[in-house]
Amino acid sequence: QVQLAESGGGLVQPGESLRLSCAASGFTFSTYVMSWYRQAPGKERELVARISTLWTNYADSVKGRFTISRDNSKNMVYLQMNSLKPEDTAVYYCNTRVLGIEYWGQGTLITVSE
């Protein structure tokens, strides 16, 4: 059974940093692309960053500020978020697609505010 569990959310001020973690289980983690998505209030869910074993890619809005990484020995994926802005406020979700089925974590809320 595929399970994804995010942690690390919270309230931060603009310009601060935060690191999200996602613990994965129930599949061969190292062979699958892992992604972070976010959904801001009143907006559609959007892709933030993705990582395979060979490449990473990012939404234009977070390039240069966010870094996605993974530790295949621990079945973990991370999102380091620097220089946070109020527009980064959203629920952040860990995601993977295994054998054609999308899986999501429960989400973790990031609020960037004075």
Salt bridges, closest charged atoms under 4 A:
GLU46 OE2 - ARG38 NE 2.67
ASP60 OD1 - LYS63 NZ 3.15
ASP88 OD1 - ARG38 NH1 2.90
ASP88 OD2 - ARG65 NH1 2.72
GLU102 OE2 - ARG97 NH1 2.84
